[in-house]
């Protein structure tokens, strides 16, 4: 049996639409082994597909077919900590688990680059799947077949504190609200900020992050799908956040906070309760530099 730990991910990082993402210390766990037929269970009681439509199972089966190996079936046990359809990479975690698990069960016939390429082909873009596999912060370009990527490990005590709403926002809906064309000035606006984010994070120029996470390609449109989001941004900055942005397609809002800002999470919790948002979660995380990995 293969036992895997798969990190949550936060994509876009503000201005890096479909190009930037990072892995976080918030994990799904998957046990996977070959068997006769399809046997899928959830160790934490989460409602998941237990037939062959299950994304982990379906992805693993695809890997067997690509490698020309006979496929009899799998036993899959999932522990689903990453909330679904919240902008924290839950579907990418499933794809990554299926790819990595199947590859390991077959003796690793696919290289890491091939896994990164295949994960993006399945998901449609690499901003979540690449950091889920690789860890750290990943800059990636997907040309439709191949992902051109750079992973950088980030050694920082910065906290990434997610404000997670109690409702789902499907990626399809979040993409449907985006304009089909943008002004040239908006493209320049985002390109400069996306470049600024990675360099500022890696060099400790954290005072740049508020500017770096600003965006004109997706956040102004998606904010309308997330009630109270603009208030959450304002509260985060009032309480000392370096940056705040919509994580992935949303609805989670990610904040970047100094390690010495000890009371930030508590202040966000207090603010949410005052707004009547008792079902929203505040979760503190750090950057995960390992990515998907086997565990004992």
N, C-alpha and C positions, 0 to 999 in steps of 0.2 A: 504493500500500500504506500502511495505517495502522499505525504502530508505537506500542505503548502500554506504560507502566510502571504496575503496579497494586500498591499496598502491602498487606502483611499487616495484619490488624486484631486487636485484643484487645477482646472484648466483656464486658459485665456490670460489669467493674471492681470486682468484689466484690458490693456491695449493689445496683447498678443493673441488676437483672435485666431483660433485653430492652429496656433504655432507654438505657444508656450504652455507648459504644465509642470507641476511638481508633485512629488509623492509625500504623503503625510502619515504620521504615526497613529493610524486608525485602521483596523485590519479586519478583513474577512479571513476565515480559515476554511480550507477545503481538504477533505480526505478523498482520494480517488484510487480505484484499482480496477483491473480487468475482471469481468464476470460474464456470465451468460445472461443476456437481456439487460434491461434498464431498471436500475434500482437507485432511487434518489430520495434522500431524506434531509430534513432540516433539524439540526441539533438544538436550535434555539426557538423552534416553533414558528418561525417566519413562514408566511404563505409563499410558496414557490411552486413552479411547475414541476411535477414529479413524473412526467412522461418525456418522450424524446424531443419535445419542444424546449426543454430546459436549456438555457444558453450555454452552460458549462458543458453539458452532455453533447449538444449539437456542435459546439466548437471542437471538442475533442474528437468527435467522429469525423469531422472535416479533415483534421490533421492526419488521422489514420488513412483516409482516402487519398490525400495528397501524397503521402509517403508510400502508397501502394501496399499497405499492410492489412491483413484480414482483421475485421472488427466484429467481435461477438457481442460486446456490450460493456457497460461499466457500472460499478457501484460508486455513487457520489454522496458524500455527506457534507453539508454546508453549514457554516456558522456565519450568519449574515449580520454583521455589526454595521456595515456601511448602509445608511438608509437609501431606499430606492427612489429614483427620480427626484433627487434633491440637489444635484450638481456636484456630487462628490465621487463620481466615477464608479457607481455600482455596476453598471453594465460592462464597463471596461475591466473591472475586477473579475467578473464572470468569464469574459473572453480570455483574459490573461490566465486564469486558473485552468480553463480547458486546454489552451495551447501548451502551457508549461507542463501540466499534468500528463497529457497525452505524449508529449515529446519525451518526457522522462521515462514513462512506461515503456516506450519503444527503444530506449537507449540513446536518446538525444541525436536523432538523425538530422534535425534542423539546427542551424546555427542561430545565435542570438539575433543577428541581422535579419535572418529569414523570419524569425518569430515576430520581430518588430514590424516587418513589412506585412505579414499575414494579419496581424492584429489590426493594423490600420485599414487593410482591405475589408475586413469584417465590420469594423466600427464605422468606417467612412472617413475618419480623420485621426491623426496620431496624438492629439494634445492630451488625451487621458491615457490611452493604451501604452504609449511609449514610457511615460514616467511610472506607470503601474508595473511594467516589466523591469525597468532599469533603475528606478529610484532617482533621488536628487531632483534637480531642475533640468528639464529637457527642452531644447529648442529643436523643432522638427519641421521639415518640409515634405509633404507627401505629393508625389507627381502622378499618382493614380496607380502605380505599381510598386514603387520603391520609396522608402522613407529615408531621407537624408537627415541624420540626427547628430546632436552633440549632447552628451550628459555631463553635467558638472555637479560634483558633490558640494554640498553647502554646509560648512561648519560654522553654525551660528546658534546663539541661544535665543534668537527671536522666537516668539510664540505666534502660531497661527490659530486664531480663535474664531471658530465658525459659529454663526448665528443661523440655526437650522429651523425653518418654518415647519409647521405641522401639516403641510399639504404638499402634494406632488406637483411638479411641473415637467411634463414630458418634453424631451429635447425637440421632438417634431413641432410642437406648438411654439416653443421658444425660438426656433429657426424660422417658422412661418411668419413671424411678426417683423422680420428684418427686411429692409429695402433691398431691391434687386440691383440698384445702382447707387453710388455714393459720389460726392464731389471730390475732385482731386485734392483739395485742401484737407479733407477729412482723412484721406489715405496718408498724406504726409504727417498729419497730426498723430495718427496711430503708429506709423513706422518709427518715428523718433522716440515715442514713449515706450514702445515695446523693447527697443534697443536699450533704453535707459534703465528698464527694470532689472534685467539680468546683471548688467555691469554694476548697478548700485547695490543690489543684493550681495553680490560676490565680493565687493570691495568695502562694504560697510558704510556706504553713503546712504544711510537709511532715510535721511531727510529728503532724498529725492523721490521716495516711493509714492508719496501722495500725488505728485505730478505724474509719475510713471504709470499708475494704475488708471489714470483718467482715459476716457475712450469715447469715440464717436461712431463706432461701427455697430455695436450691439447693445451696450448697457442702457443708453437712453430709451431704447425701444422695449427692452426686457423689464426695465424698472416698472413699466405700466402693468406688468403681469404679476408683480410682487407687492401686494398691499403693505404699506408702512416701510418699504425699503429705504426711501429717501430719508425718513426720520432715523432709521437705524444707522445710516451713513453719518448723519449729523451727530448723533449721540456717540458713535465710535470716535470721531475726530475730536469731539469735545473732551473725551476721556483719554486722549493722548495716543490714539492709534497712528502708526506711521502711514498706513494705507488701508483702504476698504474697497472691495470690489465684489461683483457677482461671481460666484464660483461656478465655472462651467456655464451651463445653460440656466442655472438657478434651480430653485429659488434660494438656496443657501447664500448667505453673504459672508465672505471671508474677511477677517481683519488681521493686520500684521502689527504686532505689539512688542515693545521692548521687554526683555526678560525681567527687568526691575519694576515693571508696571504690575505690581502684585495684585491689585484690586480691580483690574479691568474687567475680568469675567464676571465678578460679583456685581459690578456697576451695570454691566449689560443685562444681567439677570434681573436686577432691580428695575431697570428701565422697561424691560419687556413686561414684567408683572404690572407695572403702573399703566402700561398701554393695554392691559387685558390680554396679552399674548402669552398666557400661561403654558400653552402647549408647545411653544417654541423652545428649542434646546440651545444651550450655549456649551460648546465643546472645545477644550484646549488641546492643541496638537503641536507637533514640531515636524520639521522636514525629515523624511525617511530617506536615507542614502542607499539602502540595499535593494529596494524594489521587491519583486516577488521572489521568494526563497523557500527552500524546503526546511522543515523543522522536525525535530525528534518527537 
